[in-house]
Amino acid sequence: MAVATSHTRVFALQEAFTQLHGGDQSVLDLSSATGMPDSTVHRILQSGVPGGAIDQICRGKYRPGPTLVKVALHAMAHAPGAAPTQRLLADLHERTGGAALLFCLTPFGGLRRLCTDYAWGDLDPGSLGVFAQPLVTHSRSLRTGASGRVILAHLPEPLQSLVFSEEVPADAAPGAIRDNSALAETLVEIRCSGYAVAREEVVPGWDAIAAPVMWGDVAIGSVVLALPTSDMPANVSDLAEHACRTARALSEHTAVQAPRA
């Protein structure tokens, strides 16, 4: 990583933490990733320790500190807002008749996805099974279900590696992809098509199509359109376009809006 001027060095060091494989990093690792001298990296790291931007670990290791978590929380709280989310999900339900759900990526306790909003009109939640045991167990894993894999396909490689190292949840449905090579091939297909499809992977009797909600080039969540298996057509392209359109609209709400004159 080339560092052009002194005022970019702090940001270059921050980017280096994201490019490395997570966990605690040494001065040497960060120096190699940024192209900066060890002494410069050490000086920047030490300057960030008192304010909590950097945590210093034993044996000369460093990692991002709680101050950066607060910065991320402030950023994520507005990407996107609650009002457009519910409106867009309701519109997706009305156009397709399916259950529309929003899953968001959370790193706490390992990379997981959680359902944070939904719209299903007159559909019976009991028959949908959204709040049944599968949703709060194996469906949280990014390895299983359309909503998980479509997020996983758009994460940086170091974060993908963390998920690949996890075991498939023991109670995952029979259709879950268990082989890492097959999973990697599926992620390539998802990036090419722009969406993922799951057949009864999470809730028996229900299929799902998911599209990523993006912030820049990273997925922060996914829009899911769920339908009974009997109602899901063999050719899902039309329904997938509806899901992708909603996901693109939510992605646009995460972008910085230009100030009005």
ChimeraX attribute file (.defattr): number of C-alpha atoms within 10 A of each C-alpha:
attribute: neighborCount
match mode: 1-to-1
recipient: residues
	/A:1	13
	/A:2	10
	/A:3	15
	/A:4	9
	/A:5	7
	/A:6	9
	/A:7	9
	/A:8	10
	/A:9	19
	/A:10	16
	/A:11	11
	/A:12	20
	/A:13	22
	/A:14	18
	/A:15	15
	/A:16	20
	/A:17	20
	/A:18	13
	/A:19	16
	/A:20	17
	/A:21	16
	/A:22	14
	/A:23	10
	/A:24	17
	/A:25	19
	/A:26	18
	/A:27	19
	/A:28	17
	/A:29	17
	/A:30	25
	/A:31	19
	/A:32	15
	/A:33	18
	/A:34	23
	/A:35	16
	/A:36	19
	/A:37	13
	/A:38	16
	/A:39	12
	/A:40	15
	/A:41	23
	/A:42	18
	/A:43	11
	/A:44	14
	/A:45	23
	/A:46	16
	/A:47	13
	/A:48	17
	/A:49	17
	/A:50	11
	/A:51	12
	/A:52	15
	/A:53	21
	/A:54	21
	/A:55	20
	/A:56	21
	/A:57	12
	/A:58	8
	/A:59	7
	/A:60	12
	/A:61	15
	/A:62	22
	/A:63	19
	/A:64	22
	/A:65	16
	/A:66	14
	/A:67	16
	/A:68	14
	/A:69	13
	/A:70	12
	/A:71	11
	/A:72	11
	/A:73	11
	/A:74	11
	/A:75	12
	/A:76	14
	/A:77	11
	/A:78	12
	/A:79	20
	/A:80	19
	/A:81	13
	/A:82	12
	/A:83	8
	/A:84	13
	/A:85	23
	/A:86	17
	/A:87	11
	/A:88	19
	/A:89	26
	/A:90	19
	/A:91	16
	/A:92	25
	/A:93	21
	/A:94	15
	/A:95	11
	/A:96	16
	/A:97	18
	/A:98	23
	/A:99	26
	/A:100	29
	/A:101	25
	/A:102	26
	/A:103	24
	/A:104	20
	/A:105	21
	/A:106	14
	/A:107	9
	/A:108	7
	/A:109	6
	/A:110	11
	/A:111	16
	/A:112	20
	/A:113	23
	/A:114	19
	/A:115	21
	/A:116	13
	/A:117	15
	/A:118	21
	/A:119	22
	/A:120	20
	/A:121	14
	/A:122	8
	/A:123	12
	/A:124	11
	/A:125	13
	/A:126	9
	/A:127	12
	/A:128	19
	/A:129	16
	/A:130	19
	/A:131	12
	/A:132	14
	/A:133	12
	/A:134	18
	/A:135	16
	/A:136	14
	/A:137	14
	/A:138	20
	/A:139	26
	/A:140	23
	/A:141	25
	/A:142	24
	/A:143	28
	/A:144	25
	/A:145	30
	/A:146	30
	/A:147	34
	/A:148	27
	/A:149	27
	/A:150	31
	/A:151	32
	/A:152	31
	/A:153	25
	/A:154	22
	/A:155	15
	/A:156	16
	/A:157	14
	/A:158	14
	/A:159	18
	/A:160	19
	/A:161	13
	/A:162	13
	/A:163	19
	/A:164	19
	/A:165	9
	/A:166	12
	/A:167	10
	/A:168	19
	/A:169	16
	/A:170	8
	/A:171	12
	/A:172	20
	/A:173	19
	/A:174	10
	/A:175	13
	/A:176	19
	/A:177	19
	/A:178	16
	/A:179	10
	/A:180	14
	/A:181	10
	/A:182	10
	/A:183	18
	/A:184	17
	/A:185	10
	/A:186	17
	/A:187	19
	/A:188	13
	/A:189	14
	/A:190	23
	/A:191	14
	/A:192	9
	/A:193	12
	/A:194	16
	/A:195	28
	/A:196	25
	/A:197	22
	/A:198	19
	/A:199	20
	/A:200	18
	/A:201	23
	/A:202	29
	/A:203	23
	/A:204	14
	/A:205	15
	/A:206	20
	/A:207	23
	/A:208	27
	/A:209	29
	/A:210	32
	/A:211	33
	/A:212	36
	/A:213	32
	/A:214	23
	/A:215	18
	/A:216	11
	/A:217	10
	/A:218	15
	/A:219	21
	/A:220	23
	/A:221	30
	/A:222	33
	/A:223	32
	/A:224	34
	/A:225	31
	/A:226	27
	/A:227	20
	/A:228	18
	/A:229	14
	/A:230	9
	/A:231	12
	/A:232	17
	/A:233	12
	/A:234	6
	/A:235	8
	/A:236	12
	/A:237	13
	/A:238	11
	/A:239	18
	/A:240	22
	/A:241	15
	/A:242	19
	/A:243	25
	/A:244	23
	/A:245	16
	/A:246	24
	/A:247	26
	/A:248	17
	/A:249	16
	/A:250	26
	/A:251	21
	/A:252	17
	/A:253	19
	/A:254	21
	/A:255	14
	/A:256	8
	/A:257	8
	/A:258	6
	/A:259	5
	/A:260	4
	/A:261	3
